[in-house]
Amino acid sequence: FLCVFSKFTSNSTNYSLKQGGLLFPPSYKSPALSLLCSQSCSGLVSMSFMVDHHIMGPSSYRKARPASVSSSGFHSQRRRLTYSQPSSIDSLETFNGDMTRRSEKEILQALNDRFAGYIDKVRNLEMHNRNLEAEAAALRQSQAGRSSVGEHYERELGDLRGLLQQLTGEKARAVVEHDHLEEDIQHLRGRLEDEARNREELEAAARAMKKYAEDCRLARMELDKKLCALEEEADFLKKNHEEEVAELLAQIQGAQVSFDMRDALKADVTSALREIRSQLDSHASKSATHAEEWYQVRMERLSEAAKSNQDAIRGSQEEIAEYRRQLQSRIIELETLRGTKESLERQRMESEDRHQDDINSLQETINQLDSELKNTKWEMASQLRDYQELLNVKMALDIEIAAYRKLLEGEENRLVSGGSPYSYLDSRISAHMKVKGEEISDTVIPLILFKTHSNHLLIYCKHQS
C-alpha cells in the first residue's frame, strides 16, 4: 500500500514525515508507528514498523475535523516516526527469518481485518462526502444571499448619495437666499442712513428757522420800542409846538396891548405869525404823516416777514412731521427686517446644523455600510476559500477511495488467481518504484507498506540524495 510523505532532511537519518492522502484519510487519526530502517548499497532502505494489530483494527479510527490544509489542498496531520539505522546486514537477515515464520492464515486474517476497516472507512468517507456536498450547497446559497445583500447595500448607498446631493443643493440655495437677504439689509441700512442724514439736515434747518423767528421777534420788539419812542417824541414835539404857539400868541397879544402905536405893523406881524403857524402846522403834519407812513411800512414789512417766517416755520414743521413719520415707518420696517433677518439666521443655522447632522449620520451610515460591505466581501472570500478547501478535500477523498478500490480489486484478483502474496507485493513495489522514481523530488519519499506474518509493516523507500 502506498503512502506519500513530505518533509525530508538529507543531512540526518531522522525523518519528520507528513502523512499523505492515500493510505490514511485526512479525517481519521492514524496510530503511532515505530519503524526501523536499514540502507543497502543500491540505495534501497527497508524499514520495519512495529504495529499493534488491535490498534490497526477498524475500531481504532475515530472521526475528527481536519485541522489544516496543505499547499496541495489535502488535509493532513503530522506523525512522529522514529527511524533507526541498523549497523549491519545481519539485522536484515534476522528480519527476513522472522517474516518467513508467519503463517499464511495470519496474513489472510490481518488482510481481512484491514479490508473490513477499509470498508468502514469508505462508508464513513462517502457519508462525509455527502455532508461536504450539503455544506457546499449551503455555502452557494449563502453566497447568493450575500451577493443580494451587497446589491441592496449598493442601492441604499446610491439613495443616500442622492439624498446627500439634494441636501447639498438645498444648502447652496439657502446660502444664496441668505446672500440676497444680506444685500437687501445693506440696501435698507443705506436708505436708513440717508434718511437719518436728511432728518439731521431738516432739524438743523428747523433750528435755523427758529433762530430767525426769534431774531424777527426781537427786531419787532425793538421796532415797537422805537415806534413808542417816536410817538412819545411826536407828542412831545406837538405839545412843545402848541406851547410855543401859545407863548407866541401871548407875546403877540401882549405886544398888541403894549404897542398900540404900532398899528401899522400889526398886519405884517399877524401875517408873519400866520405864516409861521402854517409852516409849523405843515411841518408837524408832514412829520406825523411821514412817521406814520414809515411806521406802517415797517409794520407791513415786519408782518410780511413774520407771516413768511411763520409759513416757512409751518412748512418746516410739516416737513419735520412728515420726515418723522417716514423715519418712524422706516424704523418699524427696519425692526421688522431685523426680526426677519434674525429668524432667517436662526433658520439658516438650524438648517445648517440639521444638514450637518444629516450629513454626519449619512457619512456614518456610508462608512458602516462600507465596513459591512468589506466584511461581507471578506466573509465571501473566506467562504470561497473554505469551499475550495472542501472541494480539494473532496477530490483527495475521491482519489483515496479510487486508490483503495484499486488496491482491493488487485487483492481480490490476487486471491482469486492464488498467487503468492510476496510475489504480488514485490511486483507492486517494483512497478510503483519505477513509476514514482521519476515523480519524486528531494523532499518526497514514496513508501510501500505491507503487513508480515508477525504483524510487522515493511516499508521500502527510495531516496535520491
Secondary structure, 3 states (H helix, E strand, C coil): CEEEEECCCCCCCCCCCECCCCCCCCCECCCCCEEEEEECCCCEEEEEEECCCCCCCHHHCCECCCCCECCCCCECCECCCCCCCCCCCHHHHHHHHHHHCCCHHHHHHHHHHHHHHHHHHHHHHHHHHHHHHHHHHHHHHHHHHHHHHHHHHHHHHHHHHHHHHHHHHHHHHHHHHHHHHHHHHHHHHHHHHHHHHHHHHHHHHHHHHHHHHHHHHHHHHHHHHHHHHHHHHHHHHHHHHHHHHHHHHHHHHHHHHHCHHHHHHHHHHHHHHHHHHHHHHHHHHHHHHHHHHHHHHHHHHHHHHHHHHHHHHHHHHHHHHHHHHHHHHHHHHHHHHHHHHHHHHHHHHHHHHHHHHHHHHHHHHHHHHHHHHHHHHHHHHHHHHHHHHHHHHHHHHHHHHHHHHHHHHHHHHHHHHCCCHHHHHHHHHHHHHHHHCCCCCCCEEEEEEEECCCCEEEEEEECCC
